[in-house]
Amino acid sequence: MDIRRFRSGDETALFHVFYSAIHGIASRDYTRDQIEAWAPADLDPNLWASHLSNLRPFVAEVHGEIVGYADIQPNGYIDHFFVAGTHPRQGIGSSLMNRIHEEARALGVEELTSDVSKTAEPFFALHGFHVVERGFPIRRGVMLENALMRKNLRCGA
Ligand SMILES: CC(C)(COP(=O)(O)OP(=O)(O)OC[C@H]1O[C@@H](n2cnc3c(N)ncnc32)[C@H](O)[C@@H]1OP(=O)(O)O)[C@@H](O)C(=O)NCCC(=O)NCCS
């Protein structure tokens, strides 16, 4: 597996990862309406491309195929974290998480935060995050459930 930085042209493959992660993995923890609202098939491709080029995520590839991606913003916020529904529990998420921690050290970030799905909460907990508060965001008129999670990276914390 390779972890590399985002390149222009990755956007469509990243949408497939996002879509299959939510429809294939997170669908165990959310209703059909919630899944459709979170990852609609008709998402505007231009808005998606522009959002992803702003996030500039790390991209995981296996034999040249994009199978996951995750970002870290300069303030330590993780906006997207997805592994393709075709490749669950193969260590891809953990490799992306390790790369994010390396980047956090390089950036001098003192804490990582993310609004984490119910599906990803055990994975983030395994990587040292704890729940700060539960959230109920509305997407396309449908209430989802997530949790703001945080990990302190300061030495000795
Ligand atoms: C959460 C996610 C990123 C994990 O990616 P992954 O590549 O499967 O994770 P890993 O293989 O590195 O898992 C490492 C460990 O995390 C834990 N873990 C991972 N997924 C889990 C799950 N769905 N439930 C419980 N524990 C989980 C396990 O302890 C796992 O080790 P194991 O497989 O040996 O038991 C992926 O399942 C995903 O994209 N989920 C759907 C989309 C989503 O909710 N994204 C997050 C939005 S905030």
Ligand as a Chemical Component Dictionary entry (heavy atoms), coordinates in Angstrom:
data_LIG
# 
_chem_comp.id                   LIG 
_chem_comp.type                 NON-POLYMER 
_chem_comp.pdbx_formal_charge   0 
_chem_comp.three_letter_code    LIG 
# 
loop_
_chem_comp_atom.comp_id 
_chem_comp_atom.atom_id 
_chem_comp_atom.alt_atom_id 
_chem_comp_atom.type_symbol 
_chem_comp_atom.charge 
_chem_comp_atom.model_Cartn_x 
_chem_comp_atom.model_Cartn_y 
_chem_comp_atom.model_Cartn_z 
_chem_comp_atom.pdbx_ordinal 
LIG C1  C1  C 0 -13.721 3.813  9.917  1  
LIG C2  C2  C 0 -12.859 3.419  8.715  2  
LIG C3  C3  C 0 -12.121 4.635  8.165  3  
LIG C4  C4  C 0 -11.837 2.359  9.191  4  
LIG O1  O1  O 0 -10.992 1.991  8.100  5  
LIG P1  P1  P 0 -10.295 0.524  8.007  6  
LIG O2  O2  O 0 -9.304  0.577  6.909  7  
LIG O3  O3  O 0 -11.342 -0.516 7.925  8  
LIG O4  O4  O 0 -9.579  0.450  9.430  9  
LIG P2  P2  P 0 -8.401  -0.555 9.881  10 
LIG O5  O5  O 0 -8.411  -1.794 9.030  11 
LIG O6  O6  O 0 -7.126  0.195  9.958  12 
LIG O7  O7  O 0 -8.930  -0.930 11.350 13 
LIG C5  C5  C 0 -8.076  -0.940 12.474 14 
LIG C6  C6  C 0 -8.900  -1.319 13.680 15 
LIG O8  O8  O 0 -9.905  -0.324 13.926 16 
LIG C7  C7  C 0 -11.076 -0.959 14.474 17 
LIG N1  N1  N 0 -12.185 -0.811 13.521 18 
LIG C8  C8  C 0 -12.130 -0.473 12.214 19 
LIG N2  N2  N 0 -13.367 -0.424 11.682 20 
LIG C9  C9  C 0 -14.218 -0.752 12.688 21 
LIG C10 C10 C 0 -15.627 -0.884 12.769 22 
LIG N3  N3  N 0 -16.434 -0.661 11.703 23 
LIG N4  N4  N 0 -16.162 -1.262 13.954 24 
LIG C11 C11 C 0 -15.394 -1.511 15.037 25 
LIG N5  N5  N 0 -14.040 -1.384 15.018 26 
LIG C12 C12 C 0 -13.465 -1.005 13.864 27 
LIG C13 C13 C 0 -10.720 -2.440 14.644 28 
LIG O9  O9  O 0 -10.151 -2.604 15.927 29 
LIG C14 C14 C 0 -9.658  -2.614 13.564 30 
LIG O10 O10 O 0 -8.808  -3.699 13.817 31 
LIG P3  P3  P 0 -9.241  -5.201 13.382 32 
LIG O11 O11 O 0 -9.775  -5.130 11.976 33 
LIG O12 O12 O 0 -7.954  -5.978 13.490 34 
LIG O13 O13 O 0 -10.286 -5.622 14.366 35 
LIG C15 C15 C 0 -13.747 2.781  7.596  36 
LIG O14 O14 O 0 -14.457 1.694  8.160  37 
LIG C16 C16 C 0 -14.753 3.700  6.955  38 
LIG O15 O15 O 0 -14.445 4.395  5.991  39 
LIG N6  N6  N 0 -16.017 3.650  7.449  40 
LIG C17 C17 C 0 -17.176 4.241  6.813  41 
LIG C18 C18 C 0 -17.125 5.706  6.580  42 
LIG C19 C19 C 0 -16.970 6.524  7.822  43 
LIG O16 O16 O 0 -17.766 6.408  8.745  44 
LIG N7  N7  N 0 -15.921 7.350  7.797  45 
LIG C20 C20 C 0 -15.600 8.222  8.861  46 
LIG C21 C21 C 0 -16.324 9.519  8.737  47 
LIG S1  S1  S 0 -15.899 10.496 10.144 48 
# 
loop_
_chem_comp_bond.comp_id 
_chem_comp_bond.atom_id_1 
_chem_comp_bond.atom_id_2 
_chem_comp_bond.value_order 
_chem_comp_bond.pdbx_ordinal 
LIG C1  C2  SING 1  
LIG C2  C3  SING 2  
LIG C2  C4  SING 3  
LIG C2  C15 SING 4  
LIG C4  O1  SING 5  
LIG O1  P1  SING 6  
LIG P1  O2  DOUB 7  
LIG P1  O3  SING 8  
LIG P1  O4  SING 9  
LIG O4  P2  SING 10 
LIG P2  O5  DOUB 11 
LIG P2  O6  SING 12 
LIG P2  O7  SING 13 
LIG O7  C5  SING 14 
LIG C5  C6  SING 15 
LIG C6  O8  SING 16 
LIG C6  C14 SING 17 
LIG O8  C7  SING 18 
LIG C7  N1  SING 19 
LIG C7  C13 SING 20 
LIG N1  C8  SING 21 
LIG N1  C12 SING 22 
LIG C8  N2  DOUB 23 
LIG N2  C9  SING 24 
LIG C9  C10 SING 25 
LIG C9  C12 DOUB 26 
LIG C10 N3  SING 27 
LIG C10 N4  DOUB 28 
LIG N4  C11 SING 29 
LIG C11 N5  DOUB 30 
LIG N5  C12 SING 31 
LIG C13 O9  SING 32 
LIG C13 C14 SING 33 
LIG C14 O10 SING 34 
LIG O10 P3  SING 35 
LIG P3  O11 DOUB 36 
LIG P3  O12 SING 37 
LIG P3  O13 SING 38 
LIG C15 O14 SING 39 
LIG C15 C16 SING 40 
LIG C16 O15 DOUB 41 
LIG C16 N6  SING 42 
LIG N6  C17 SING 43 
LIG C17 C18 SING 44 
LIG C18 C19 SING 45 
LIG C19 O16 DOUB 46 
LIG C19 N7  SING 47 
LIG N7  C20 SING 48 
LIG C20 C21 SING 49 
LIG C21 S1  SING 50 
# 
